[in-house]
Amino acid sequence: ELVRRLKEWFQGLEPAEGPAAPREGVRGGPGPFEVRYSEDPPLGDFFGEVDGHLEVRHRLLDASARLNDRAHQMRVVAKRLLMRFKDRNPTPLLGLDLLAQHSERLVQEAASEVDLWQQQLRAKNNHLACVVSLLVLLISLRFKLSVPDAAVLEACLSPLAVDPDGLSGHRDALAVGWEEACDAALSHLLRTTLAKNKVKGEAKGEAGKDEQV
């Protein structure tokens, strides 16, 4: 967004809604404008944010598993308690009522913990999206990527986290997140586009050696 606005300001371009055209009376006017970045991309901050995001995902997985166990325990206790109430010859509860209350309290605590980690994951998703967007921009500027190449990089290193609301309700949905999606996309990129470029480069090098011979 910052780069787009700077280009509009210094190049005197119309907003993105319509076709780009020079404007009069705008500082800089029509002319060459380039945003540069010469330092190495901040990979340390990026990896730190990825580690934090992955840790919160694991915490949410553990909390969801505990909630599932507590809910199963409560269902078992409630079923036994209901069978006692339906019995024609009532027998002592033998503490089943207390166990049901305790199970309900454990379920509420586990549900609160899941909700807490869901909120943490939403926040981490937003942080990760910002860091990834900035990293893609800096890499594009650092290595002067063309618009198509930058689009490919953004598609593989996507700033959009999987399931941004934090939880779909299923453990399988939690098990596949941003890290797994980006790993699959980058692996595919290395096996296809980048591999083809490498093969072409090697072929050109061998052709040049043959011509020299």
Summary of the structure (lengths in Angstrom):
residues: 213
radius of gyration: 28.4
end to end distance: 52.0
largest distance: 102.7
contacts: 535
relative contact order: 0.10
helix: 70%
strand: 0%
